[in-house]
């Protein structure tokens, strides 16, 4: 029985991926082979000895101690793109919200309760305070052309916008998906200088933290509107508030409110609704479960944030997956261990990522006693998993 511990409520469509009778999935598993999690904090979590994998039903993994997992040979998966459509739709709504002053207008209209027949005249008299520009003819800069950024860029052009995209790490998959009408920006400076609207779709790391700050804002157009549906830390709160007060920034729409942003004029604070759709939750849970199951049953790794992607078709009766450090002489030591045991290797693949590597070996014979222990004894090997048909 393979045991999967749930640290959050997981959509049933994801749990249905696990065959009944072969998997036990609940919040009460005490010796799990794997964990499924959404937002639960795991930095203080005590890893069980048999824990092999963690699947995050979502893209962000800030709640998971990635390096600690790598040191223990625990594969961490996420689900990039599974919630992309939900975030795309909210980002497009944010473009309209930031332009047409819909939030303050709706709030003002609510104050007319009790005015009776005077409401129509009051509406006509007060509506001028909420006039805002159309999107057509304006320029949008999309920073980050992953699954979400590409969708936003492609859809925005249907609003009549000129769209610039910037991503120095553009993947081949994203390049195929993006419309030929999207203009390539060669630098962030080009986005800042040319665009009336800027939307952020990049991960938060040392390079991107507070990328929107007093210096970058100074190079933007007066009256720029900024959208943040990626991570709150991408924008320096003090600097964006100052820019709003000065009128340099016309609106800031964020899915990540904090205490300093609440009540600030020009801020549209959305309570982290980017992926809050039933479709998104189903997609993330299903994708996380499918990746988890393929690893637990076949040793294949897809969409890991800490180990290399490696998918190999089964070509033997037994598969050995070896997680090890990315150092010289590891492959020869692994193959020598099989040779010493008198086992012929049918197929083998090795992939590396930073300080870590993963080697998968398929054989057609039973594993002799002690082989797994011998592999685990090689300096630099972190974990050995066996998979039998």
C-alpha beads as a LAMMPS data file, in Angstrom:
LAMMPS data file: protein, C-alpha beads

389 atoms
388 bonds

1 atom types
1 bond types

-500.0 500.0 xlo xhi
-500.0 500.0 ylo yhi
-500.0 500.0 zlo zhi

Masses

1 110.0

Atoms # bond

1 1 1 0.000 0.000 0.000
2 1 1 1.355 3.408 -1.004
3 1 1 0.468 6.106 1.528
4 1 1 -0.122 9.747 0.604
5 1 1 -0.573 12.292 3.389
6 1 1 -2.742 15.355 2.683
7 1 1 -1.687 18.559 4.421
8 1 1 -4.586 20.520 2.892
9 1 1 -7.951 19.716 1.445
10 1 1 -7.278 18.318 -2.033
11 1 1 -9.841 18.275 -4.834
12 1 1 -11.474 14.831 -5.253
13 1 1 -10.596 14.918 -8.967
14 1 1 -6.952 14.722 -7.926
15 1 1 -7.428 11.954 -5.384
16 1 1 -9.335 9.935 -7.974
17 1 1 -6.039 9.559 -9.860
18 1 1 -4.832 7.115 -7.184
19 1 1 -6.240 3.573 -7.647
20 1 1 -8.344 2.395 -4.734
21 1 1 -6.777 -0.522 -2.910
22 1 1 -3.264 0.491 -3.987
23 1 1 -3.125 3.902 -2.336
24 1 1 -4.245 5.251 1.020
25 1 1 -4.786 9.030 0.936
26 1 1 -5.773 11.004 4.019
27 1 1 -4.658 13.611 6.534
28 1 1 -4.024 10.844 9.063
29 1 1 -1.262 8.872 7.315
30 1 1 1.581 8.458 9.824
31 1 1 4.296 6.946 7.616
32 1 1 3.648 8.481 4.205
33 1 1 5.513 7.716 1.007
34 1 1 4.400 11.091 -0.319
35 1 1 2.675 14.327 0.646
36 1 1 0.181 16.456 -1.249
37 1 1 0.026 20.082 -0.140
38 1 1 -1.382 23.424 -1.200
39 1 1 -0.563 26.304 1.152
40 1 1 0.350 24.558 4.423
41 1 1 3.692 25.734 5.831
42 1 1 6.276 22.938 5.793
43 1 1 9.463 24.723 6.881
44 1 1 9.135 23.268 10.381
45 1 1 7.795 19.911 9.177
46 1 1 9.599 16.813 10.468
47 1 1 10.178 14.574 7.452
48 1 1 9.283 10.929 7.941
49 1 1 12.145 8.544 7.002
50 1 1 10.160 6.921 4.191
51 1 1 8.977 10.172 2.590
52 1 1 9.970 10.139 -1.084
53 1 1 8.066 13.012 -2.676
54 1 1 6.032 16.160 -2.073
55 1 1 3.550 17.425 -4.656
56 1 1 2.401 21.041 -4.442
57 1 1 -1.015 21.530 -6.051
58 1 1 -0.050 24.936 -7.426
59 1 1 2.962 26.744 -8.849
60 1 1 4.525 28.506 -5.851
61 1 1 6.669 26.453 -3.488
62 1 1 7.711 29.104 -0.961
63 1 1 5.977 27.071 1.758
64 1 1 8.277 24.064 1.189
65 1 1 11.934 23.808 2.358
66 1 1 13.376 22.898 -1.025
67 1 1 17.040 22.542 -0.081
68 1 1 16.230 20.382 2.936
69 1 1 14.173 18.122 0.682
70 1 1 17.013 17.856 -1.839
71 1 1 19.456 16.846 0.896
72 1 1 17.126 13.991 1.879
73 1 1 16.381 12.867 -1.678
74 1 1 12.760 14.036 -1.524
75 1 1 11.479 15.106 -4.928
76 1 1 9.339 18.264 -4.870
77 1 1 6.810 18.708 -7.661
78 1 1 4.668 21.697 -8.585
79 1 1 2.003 22.208 -11.250
80 1 1 3.060 25.026 -13.595
81 1 1 0.299 26.081 -15.955
82 1 1 -2.496 24.196 -14.223
83 1 1 -4.014 27.422 -12.905
84 1 1 -2.886 29.584 -15.822
85 1 1 -6.327 30.153 -17.306
86 1 1 -7.784 31.261 -13.969
87 1 1 -4.991 33.783 -13.384
88 1 1 -5.183 34.979 -16.985
89 1 1 -8.884 35.772 -16.632
90 1 1 -8.327 37.687 -13.390
91 1 1 -5.426 39.630 -14.926
92 1 1 -7.640 40.681 -17.825
93 1 1 -10.322 41.784 -15.371
94 1 1 -7.631 43.777 -13.561
95 1 1 -6.770 45.678 -16.736
96 1 1 -10.366 46.895 -16.872
97 1 1 -10.565 47.538 -13.139
98 1 1 -7.438 49.669 -13.222
99 1 1 -8.676 51.746 -16.168
100 1 1 -12.355 52.371 -15.636
101 1 1 -12.308 53.007 -11.867
102 1 1 -14.965 50.356 -11.447
103 1 1 -14.229 49.572 -7.800
104 1 1 -14.644 53.129 -6.442
105 1 1 -17.597 53.673 -8.786
106 1 1 -19.439 50.616 -7.465
107 1 1 -18.621 51.597 -3.884
108 1 1 -19.977 55.105 -4.520
109 1 1 -23.163 53.773 -6.150
110 1 1 -23.805 51.702 -3.022
111 1 1 -23.933 54.940 -0.990
112 1 1 -27.033 56.004 -2.919
113 1 1 -29.178 53.458 -1.112
114 1 1 -32.247 55.175 0.300
115 1 1 -32.217 58.078 -2.188
116 1 1 -35.333 56.775 -3.940
117 1 1 -36.313 58.480 -7.177
118 1 1 -33.319 60.821 -6.946
119 1 1 -30.885 57.992 -7.753
120 1 1 -30.871 58.430 -11.587
121 1 1 -30.093 62.169 -11.319
122 1 1 -27.431 61.557 -8.689
123 1 1 -25.848 58.920 -10.904
124 1 1 -25.666 61.299 -13.856
125 1 1 -24.247 64.043 -11.666
126 1 1 -21.613 61.872 -9.985
127 1 1 -20.418 59.607 -12.777
128 1 1 -17.844 62.079 -14.050
129 1 1 -15.603 61.344 -11.083
130 1 1 -15.067 57.807 -12.362
131 1 1 -14.149 58.337 -16.004
132 1 1 -11.189 56.262 -17.177
133 1 1 -9.355 55.392 -20.405
134 1 1 -10.117 52.561 -22.800
135 1 1 -7.609 49.775 -23.335
136 1 1 -7.735 50.016 -27.112
137 1 1 -4.730 51.853 -28.483
138 1 1 -2.738 51.523 -25.265
139 1 1 0.508 49.616 -24.723
140 1 1 0.840 46.638 -22.368
141 1 1 4.126 45.235 -21.132
142 1 1 4.092 41.596 -20.024
143 1 1 7.063 40.738 -17.816
144 1 1 7.509 36.975 -17.798
145 1 1 6.280 34.811 -20.662
146 1 1 5.502 31.560 -18.930
147 1 1 2.146 29.814 -19.190
148 1 1 0.217 32.756 -17.701
149 1 1 2.166 35.587 -19.311
150 1 1 1.745 34.129 -22.793
151 1 1 -2.018 33.807 -22.307
152 1 1 -2.324 37.391 -21.043
153 1 1 -0.224 38.731 -23.914
154 1 1 -2.189 36.859 -26.569
155 1 1 -5.576 37.893 -25.167
156 1 1 -4.691 41.558 -24.617
157 1 1 -4.134 42.148 -28.310
158 1 1 -7.838 41.336 -28.851
159 1 1 -8.574 44.445 -26.774
160 1 1 -6.738 46.471 -29.399
161 1 1 -3.600 46.834 -27.280
162 1 1 -0.033 46.894 -28.517
163 1 1 1.730 44.223 -26.464
164 1 1 5.404 43.956 -25.575
165 1 1 6.738 40.816 -23.905
166 1 1 9.959 40.432 -21.950
167 1 1 11.480 37.153 -20.807
168 1 1 15.207 36.421 -21.088
169 1 1 14.496 32.766 -20.266
170 1 1 11.731 32.177 -22.803
171 1 1 11.147 28.451 -23.228
172 1 1 10.667 26.724 -26.563
173 1 1 7.132 25.744 -25.496
174 1 1 6.243 29.364 -24.718
175 1 1 7.819 30.568 -27.959
176 1 1 5.545 28.254 -29.925
177 1 1 2.466 29.456 -28.004
178 1 1 2.974 33.210 -28.236
179 1 1 1.326 35.171 -31.049
180 1 1 3.535 36.631 -33.751
181 1 1 1.842 39.962 -33.037
182 1 1 3.502 40.235 -29.621
183 1 1 6.529 42.514 -29.822
184 1 1 9.741 41.431 -28.177
185 1 1 11.249 43.780 -25.595
186 1 1 15.004 43.453 -25.296
187 1 1 15.138 44.744 -21.740
188 1 1 13.006 45.668 -18.756
189 1 1 13.928 49.304 -19.432
190 1 1 12.135 49.065 -22.772
191 1 1 8.987 47.799 -21.018
192 1 1 9.164 50.569 -18.413
193 1 1 9.679 53.347 -20.950
194 1 1 7.101 52.309 -23.539
195 1 1 4.147 50.774 -21.698
196 1 1 0.964 52.318 -20.295
197 1 1 0.225 49.085 -18.397
198 1 1 2.701 46.603 -16.933
199 1 1 1.754 43.145 -15.693
200 1 1 4.118 40.888 -13.741
201 1 1 4.283 37.118 -14.253
202 1 1 7.713 36.110 -12.938
203 1 1 8.857 33.977 -9.978
204 1 1 10.085 35.683 -6.830
205 1 1 13.811 35.226 -6.270
206 1 1 16.865 37.273 -5.373
207 1 1 16.927 38.781 -8.859
208 1 1 13.261 39.780 -9.002
209 1 1 12.590 40.789 -5.379
210 1 1 11.320 44.403 -5.341
211 1 1 12.037 44.763 -9.051
212 1 1 9.333 47.428 -9.016
213 1 1 10.856 50.148 -6.870
214 1 1 11.499 53.893 -6.886
215 1 1 14.246 53.527 -9.483
216 1 1 12.286 51.411 -11.954
217 1 1 9.128 53.467 -11.431
218 1 1 11.054 56.656 -12.234
219 1 1 11.755 55.303 -15.725
220 1 1 8.079 54.513 -16.399
221 1 1 5.465 56.626 -18.105
222 1 1 3.505 59.048 -15.964
223 1 1 0.157 57.477 -15.093
224 1 1 1.344 53.902 -15.594
225 1 1 -0.890 51.144 -14.267
226 1 1 0.823 48.135 -12.679
227 1 1 -0.662 44.656 -12.182
228 1 1 0.852 42.032 -9.888
229 1 1 -0.560 38.507 -9.972
230 1 1 2.773 36.748 -9.387
231 1 1 4.174 37.488 -5.907
232 1 1 3.710 40.437 -3.559
233 1 1 7.450 40.765 -2.901
234 1 1 8.097 41.720 -6.532
235 1 1 6.920 45.244 -5.676
236 1 1 8.399 47.471 -2.972
237 1 1 5.362 48.509 -0.938
238 1 1 6.770 51.824 0.311
239 1 1 7.828 52.867 -3.199
240 1 1 4.547 51.955 -4.891
241 1 1 2.549 53.820 -2.234
242 1 1 4.745 56.909 -2.708
243 1 1 4.361 56.712 -6.490
244 1 1 0.575 56.488 -6.160
245 1 1 0.480 59.497 -3.859
246 1 1 2.625 61.493 -6.286
247 1 1 0.474 60.493 -9.269
248 1 1 3.346 58.807 -11.110
249 1 1 1.424 55.512 -10.893
250 1 1 -2.305 55.757 -11.639
251 1 1 -3.287 52.360 -10.245
252 1 1 -1.757 49.285 -8.646
253 1 1 -3.739 46.059 -8.785
254 1 1 -2.374 43.276 -6.608
255 1 1 -3.508 39.815 -5.635
256 1 1 -1.268 40.066 -2.553
257 1 1 -2.533 42.762 -0.160
258 1 1 -0.627 43.762 2.945
259 1 1 -1.374 46.140 5.801
260 1 1 0.381 49.090 4.154
261 1 1 -1.649 48.789 0.943
262 1 1 -5.129 48.569 2.436
263 1 1 -7.065 51.808 1.994
264 1 1 -4.452 53.505 -0.199
265 1 1 -6.050 55.489 -3.019
266 1 1 -5.248 53.858 -6.347
267 1 1 -4.655 50.402 -4.890
268 1 1 -7.053 47.665 -5.937
269 1 1 -6.392 44.891 -3.446
270 1 1 -7.705 41.453 -4.417
271 1 1 -7.578 38.743 -1.710
272 1 1 -5.367 36.240 -3.564
273 1 1 -8.059 34.994 -5.925
274 1 1 -5.767 34.182 -8.863
275 1 1 -6.280 30.424 -8.725
276 1 1 -9.525 30.427 -6.749
277 1 1 -11.750 28.688 -9.249
278 1 1 -13.084 25.142 -8.997
279 1 1 -11.578 24.397 -12.409
280 1 1 -8.128 25.561 -11.311
281 1 1 -8.229 23.578 -8.074
282 1 1 -9.258 20.470 -9.999
283 1 1 -6.522 20.970 -12.613
284 1 1 -3.790 21.523 -10.012
285 1 1 -4.827 18.551 -7.895
286 1 1 -5.077 16.221 -10.879
287 1 1 -1.719 17.305 -12.322
288 1 1 0.003 17.002 -8.931
289 1 1 -1.453 13.530 -8.380
290 1 1 -0.508 12.294 -11.849
291 1 1 3.109 13.446 -11.419
292 1 1 3.251 11.924 -7.959
293 1 1 1.863 8.592 -9.107
294 1 1 4.269 8.353 -12.059
295 1 1 7.200 8.921 -9.727
296 1 1 6.017 6.530 -7.017
297 1 1 5.297 3.764 -9.533
298 1 1 7.879 4.362 -12.278
299 1 1 10.493 6.765 -10.921
300 1 1 9.744 9.337 -13.625
301 1 1 10.190 12.994 -12.710
302 1 1 8.137 15.732 -14.361
303 1 1 7.935 19.343 -13.178
304 1 1 10.229 18.997 -10.205
305 1 1 11.583 22.187 -8.674
306 1 1 14.655 20.563 -7.120
307 1 1 15.660 17.596 -9.289
308 1 1 16.132 17.165 -13.049
309 1 1 13.313 16.187 -15.351
310 1 1 13.766 12.566 -16.384
311 1 1 11.141 10.443 -18.077
312 1 1 12.171 7.030 -19.420
313 1 1 9.939 4.331 -20.841
314 1 1 10.068 1.109 -18.845
315 1 1 12.253 -1.480 -20.599
316 1 1 12.898 -3.989 -17.844
317 1 1 11.220 -5.874 -15.042
318 1 1 12.901 -3.866 -12.290
319 1 1 13.844 -0.185 -12.225
320 1 1 16.294 1.488 -9.851
321 1 1 16.167 5.247 -9.344
322 1 1 19.294 6.788 -7.841
323 1 1 19.298 10.360 -6.521
324 1 1 22.855 11.562 -6.044
325 1 1 25.117 14.559 -5.998
326 1 1 26.253 15.939 -9.332
327 1 1 29.931 15.031 -8.910
328 1 1 32.462 13.102 -11.025
329 1 1 32.649 9.301 -11.097
330 1 1 29.089 8.698 -9.877
331 1 1 27.835 6.905 -13.002
332 1 1 30.806 4.568 -13.165
333 1 1 30.341 3.611 -9.509
334 1 1 26.650 2.894 -10.067
335 1 1 27.268 0.734 -13.135
336 1 1 30.132 -1.045 -11.378
337 1 1 27.796 -2.012 -8.538
338 1 1 25.443 -3.679 -11.047
339 1 1 28.364 -5.360 -12.795
340 1 1 29.733 -6.696 -9.513
341 1 1 26.280 -8.152 -8.789
342 1 1 26.263 -9.902 -12.185
343 1 1 23.337 -7.865 -13.498
344 1 1 23.085 -6.679 -17.092
345 1 1 21.725 -3.152 -17.553
346 1 1 18.964 -2.991 -20.181
347 1 1 18.654 0.785 -20.256
348 1 1 19.996 3.751 -18.305
349 1 1 19.514 7.524 -18.310
350 1 1 21.191 10.223 -16.251
351 1 1 20.207 13.866 -15.902
352 1 1 21.628 16.605 -13.701
353 1 1 20.385 19.892 -12.297
354 1 1 22.718 22.105 -10.328
355 1 1 24.216 20.216 -7.410
356 1 1 21.994 17.158 -7.850
357 1 1 21.565 14.402 -10.416
358 1 1 19.252 11.486 -11.063
359 1 1 20.090 8.166 -12.657
360 1 1 17.519 5.565 -13.704
361 1 1 18.533 1.985 -14.468
362 1 1 16.290 -0.750 -15.940
363 1 1 17.183 -4.446 -15.547
364 1 1 15.406 -7.701 -16.367
365 1 1 16.576 -9.751 -13.399
366 1 1 15.732 -9.797 -9.726
367 1 1 17.843 -7.576 -7.516
368 1 1 20.238 -9.607 -5.366
369 1 1 20.187 -9.032 -1.636
370 1 1 22.412 -6.187 -0.604
371 1 1 22.566 -4.308 -3.926
372 1 1 20.399 -1.426 -2.738
373 1 1 22.444 -1.172 0.456
374 1 1 25.681 -1.192 -1.560
375 1 1 24.423 1.642 -3.769
376 1 1 23.341 3.629 -0.726
377 1 1 26.819 3.176 0.687
378 1 1 28.512 4.962 -2.214
379 1 1 29.606 8.432 -1.153
380 1 1 27.478 11.034 -2.907
381 1 1 24.392 8.855 -3.291
382 1 1 21.450 10.323 -1.381
383 1 1 18.611 7.878 -1.967
384 1 1 17.910 4.684 -3.908
385 1 1 14.358 3.634 -4.863
386 1 1 13.368 0.322 -6.465
387 1 1 10.331 -0.134 -8.750
388 1 1 9.081 -3.573 -9.758
389 1 1 6.403 -4.480 -12.307

Bonds

1 1 1 2
2 1 2 3
3 1 3 4
4 1 4 5
5 1 5 6
6 1 6 7
7 1 7 8
8 1 8 9
9 1 9 10
10 1 10 11
11 1 11 12
12 1 12 13
13 1 13 14
14 1 14 15
15 1 15 16
16 1 16 17
17 1 17 18
18 1 18 19
19 1 19 20
20 1 20 21
21 1 21 22
22 1 22 23
23 1 23 24
24 1 24 25
25 1 25 26
26 1 26 27
27 1 27 28
28 1 28 29
29 1 29 30
30 1 30 31
31 1 31 32
32 1 32 33
33 1 33 34
34 1 34 35
35 1 35 36
36 1 36 37
37 1 37 38
38 1 38 39
39 1 39 40
40 1 40 41
41 1 41 42
42 1 42 43
43 1 43 44
44 1 44 45
45 1 45 46
46 1 46 47
47 1 47 48
48 1 48 49
49 1 49 50
50 1 50 51
51 1 51 52
52 1 52 53
53 1 53 54
54 1 54 55
55 1 55 56
56 1 56 57
57 1 57 58
58 1 58 59
59 1 59 60
60 1 60 61
61 1 61 62
62 1 62 63
63 1 63 64
64 1 64 65
65 1 65 66
66 1 66 67
67 1 67 68
68 1 68 69
69 1 69 70
70 1 70 71
71 1 71 72
72 1 72 73
73 1 73 74
74 1 74 75
75 1 75 76
76 1 76 77
77 1 77 78
78 1 78 79
79 1 79 80
80 1 80 81
81 1 81 82
82 1 82 83
83 1 83 84
84 1 84 85
85 1 85 86
86 1 86 87
87 1 87 88
88 1 88 89
89 1 89 90
90 1 90 91
91 1 91 92
92 1 92 93
93 1 93 94
94 1 94 95
95 1 95 96
96 1 96 97
97 1 97 98
98 1 98 99
99 1 99 100
100 1 100 101
101 1 101 102
102 1 102 103
103 1 103 104
104 1 104 105
105 1 105 106
106 1 106 107
107 1 107 108
108 1 108 109
109 1 109 110
110 1 110 111
111 1 111 112
112 1 112 113
113 1 113 114
114 1 114 115
115 1 115 116
116 1 116 117
117 1 117 118
118 1 118 119
119 1 119 120
120 1 120 121
121 1 121 122
122 1 122 123
123 1 123 124
124 1 124 125
125 1 125 126
126 1 126 127
127 1 127 128
128 1 128 129
129 1 129 130
130 1 130 131
131 1 131 132
132 1 132 133
133 1 133 134
134 1 134 135
135 1 135 136
136 1 136 137
137 1 137 138
138 1 138 139
139 1 139 140
140 1 140 141
141 1 141 142
142 1 142 143
143 1 143 144
144 1 144 145
145 1 145 146
146 1 146 147
147 1 147 148
148 1 148 149
149 1 149 150
150 1 150 151
151 1 151 152
152 1 152 153
153 1 153 154
154 1 154 155
155 1 155 156
156 1 156 157
157 1 157 158
158 1 158 159
159 1 159 160
160 1 160 161
161 1 161 162
162 1 162 163
163 1 163 164
164 1 164 165
165 1 165 166
166 1 166 167
167 1 167 168
168 1 168 169
169 1 169 170
170 1 170 171
171 1 171 172
172 1 172 173
173 1 173 174
174 1 174 175
175 1 175 176
176 1 176 177
177 1 177 178
178 1 178 179
179 1 179 180
180 1 180 181
181 1 181 182
182 1 182 183
183 1 183 184
184 1 184 185
185 1 185 186
186 1 186 187
187 1 187 188
188 1 188 189
189 1 189 190
190 1 190 191
191 1 191 192
192 1 192 193
193 1 193 194
194 1 194 195
195 1 195 196
196 1 196 197
197 1 197 198
198 1 198 199
199 1 199 200
200 1 200 201
201 1 201 202
202 1 202 203
203 1 203 204
204 1 204 205
205 1 205 206
206 1 206 207
207 1 207 208
208 1 208 209
209 1 209 210
210 1 210 211
211 1 211 212
212 1 212 213
213 1 213 214
214 1 214 215
215 1 215 216
216 1 216 217
217 1 217 218
218 1 218 219
219 1 219 220
220 1 220 221
221 1 221 222
222 1 222 223
223 1 223 224
224 1 224 225
225 1 225 226
226 1 226 227
227 1 227 228
228 1 228 229
229 1 229 230
230 1 230 231
231 1 231 232
232 1 232 233
233 1 233 234
234 1 234 235
235 1 235 236
236 1 236 237
237 1 237 238
238 1 238 239
239 1 239 240
240 1 240 241
241 1 241 242
242 1 242 243
243 1 243 244
244 1 244 245
245 1 245 246
246 1 246 247
247 1 247 248
248 1 248 249
249 1 249 250
250 1 250 251
251 1 251 252
252 1 252 253
253 1 253 254
254 1 254 255
255 1 255 256
256 1 256 257
257 1 257 258
258 1 258 259
259 1 259 260
260 1 260 261
261 1 261 262
262 1 262 263
263 1 263 264
264 1 264 265
265 1 265 266
266 1 266 267
267 1 267 268
268 1 268 269
269 1 269 270
270 1 270 271
271 1 271 272
272 1 272 273
273 1 273 274
274 1 274 275
275 1 275 276
276 1 276 277
277 1 277 278
278 1 278 279
279 1 279 280
280 1 280 281
281 1 281 282
282 1 282 283
283 1 283 284
284 1 284 285
285 1 285 286
286 1 286 287
287 1 287 288
288 1 288 289
289 1 289 290
290 1 290 291
291 1 291 292
292 1 292 293
293 1 293 294
294 1 294 295
295 1 295 296
296 1 296 297
297 1 297 298
298 1 298 299
299 1 299 300
300 1 300 301
301 1 301 302
302 1 302 303
303 1 303 304
304 1 304 305
305 1 305 306
306 1 306 307
307 1 307 308
308 1 308 309
309 1 309 310
310 1 310 311
311 1 311 312
312 1 312 313
313 1 313 314
314 1 314 315
315 1 315 316
316 1 316 317
317 1 317 318
318 1 318 319
319 1 319 320
320 1 320 321
321 1 321 322
322 1 322 323
323 1 323 324
324 1 324 325
325 1 325 326
326 1 326 327
327 1 327 328
328 1 328 329
329 1 329 330
330 1 330 331
331 1 331 332
332 1 332 333
333 1 333 334
334 1 334 335
335 1 335 336
336 1 336 337
337 1 337 338
338 1 338 339
339 1 339 340
340 1 340 341
341 1 341 342
342 1 342 343
343 1 343 344
344 1 344 345
345 1 345 346
346 1 346 347
347 1 347 348
348 1 348 349
349 1 349 350
350 1 350 351
351 1 351 352
352 1 352 353
353 1 353 354
354 1 354 355
355 1 355 356
356 1 356 357
357 1 357 358
358 1 358 359
359 1 359 360
360 1 360 361
361 1 361 362
362 1 362 363
363 1 363 364
364 1 364 365
365 1 365 366
366 1 366 367
367 1 367 368
368 1 368 369
369 1 369 370
370 1 370 371
371 1 371 372
372 1 372 373
373 1 373 374
374 1 374 375
375 1 375 376
376 1 376 377
377 1 377 378
378 1 378 379
379 1 379 380
380 1 380 381
381 1 381 382
382 1 382 383
383 1 383 384
384 1 384 385
385 1 385 386
386 1 386 387
387 1 387 388
388 1 388 389
